[in-house]
């Protein structure tokens, strides 16, 4: 008898990407695992959304388009459709603003297209188990963070962040390093580090990714 914690024997997957040759290569790779079943392929956009609605797969592997808007629109349509699918985004490269956008619009995983095959398989297994995946590793702290942030929302408006701290949060979301934030705001890098420490303490975040997710989840910068 199967162990109760084991994943289902077959994970149903839809592949969506603008390049047919990439979809074909990805399908051939995934078919080397007998536990993965490719049920459909489509380009990014409305065709992918329609296919997910029709087939109701467990996983959508969504190749990010060169421009962010088609990918964002696909995620938005999926969210509005109410279909239950775990989306893993495949980027050419991973930057913090892209991670923030993807998580905000409902993605469960973010992976670089140059990742090794074992990383792709691990991300699928992890997302199927209910975890988030960012880059090369599982990120369960993000899911836990969202739950903590929901309780923290009852605190003071904007969590007591000063105007300067909000500007720094915006810079973090834009992907700026501490050095770039300092240049952007005409302050020293040490001042940026002190502000970052205060921001982390106020919102309970422990990393830039978690802070960016927090800001998106609570629409923290809507008033800026």
GIDADA-V909430 format. One record per backbone hydrogen bond with DSSP energy under -0.5 kcal/mol. NH is the residue of the N-H (numbers start at 1). CO is the residue of the C=O. If there is no record, write none. Layout:
nh=NH co=CO
nh=NH co=CO
This chain:
nh=6 co=3
nh=11 co=35
nh=12 co=10
nh=13 co=37
nh=14 co=59
nh=15 co=40
nh=16 co=61
nh=17 co=42
nh=20 co=18
nh=22 co=19
nh=23 co=19
nh=24 co=20
nh=25 co=21
nh=26 co=22
nh=27 co=23
nh=28 co=24
nh=29 co=25
nh=30 co=26
nh=31 co=27
nh=32 co=29
nh=33 co=30
nh=34 co=32
nh=36 co=33
nh=37 co=11
nh=38 co=36
nh=39 co=13
nh=39 co=37
nh=40 co=13
nh=42 co=15
nh=48 co=43
nh=49 co=45
nh=50 co=46
nh=51 co=47
nh=52 co=48
nh=53 co=49
nh=54 co=50
nh=55 co=51
nh=56 co=52
nh=58 co=12
nh=59 co=12
nh=60 co=86
nh=61 co=14
nh=61 co=59
nh=62 co=60
nh=62 co=88
nh=63 co=16
nh=63 co=61
nh=64 co=90
nh=71 co=67
nh=72 co=68
nh=73 co=69
nh=74 co=70
nh=75 co=71
nh=76 co=72
nh=77 co=73
nh=78 co=74
nh=79 co=75
nh=80 co=76
nh=81 co=77
nh=82 co=78
nh=82 co=79
nh=83 co=78
nh=85 co=83
nh=86 co=58
nh=87 co=85
nh=88 co=60
nh=89 co=87
nh=89 co=109
nh=90 co=62
nh=91 co=89
nh=91 co=111
nh=95 co=93
nh=99 co=95
nh=100 co=96
nh=101 co=97
nh=102 co=98
nh=103 co=99
nh=104 co=100
nh=105 co=101
nh=106 co=103
nh=107 co=102
nh=108 co=87
nh=109 co=87
nh=110 co=133
nh=111 co=89
nh=113 co=91
nh=115 co=112
nh=119 co=116
nh=120 co=116
nh=121 co=117
nh=122 co=118
nh=123 co=119
nh=124 co=120
nh=125 co=121
nh=126 co=122
nh=127 co=123
nh=128 co=124
nh=129 co=125
nh=130 co=127
nh=131 co=126
nh=133 co=108
nh=134 co=137
nh=135 co=110
nh=136 co=134
nh=137 co=134
nh=139 co=132
nh=142 co=139
nh=143 co=139
nh=144 co=140
nh=145 co=141
nh=146 co=142
nh=147 co=143
nh=148 co=144
nh=149 co=145
nh=150 co=146
nh=151 co=147
nh=152 co=148
nh=153 co=149
nh=154 co=151
nh=155 co=152
nh=159 co=156
nh=160 co=157
nh=161 co=158
nh=166 co=162
nh=167 co=163
nh=168 co=164
nh=169 co=165
nh=170 co=166
nh=171 co=167
nh=172 co=168
nh=173 co=169
nh=174 co=170
nh=175 co=172
nh=176 co=171
nh=181 co=177
nh=182 co=178
nh=183 co=179
nh=184 co=180
nh=185 co=181
nh=186 co=182
nh=187 co=182
nh=192 co=188
nh=193 co=189
nh=194 co=190
nh=195 co=191
nh=196 co=192
nh=197 co=193
nh=198 co=194
nh=199 co=195
nh=200 co=196
nh=201 co=197
nh=202 co=198
nh=203 co=199
nh=204 co=200
nh=205 co=200
nh=211 co=207
nh=212 co=208
nh=213 co=209
nh=214 co=210
nh=215 co=211
nh=216 co=212
nh=217 co=213
nh=218 co=214
nh=219 co=216
nh=220 co=215
nh=222 co=219
nh=224 co=221
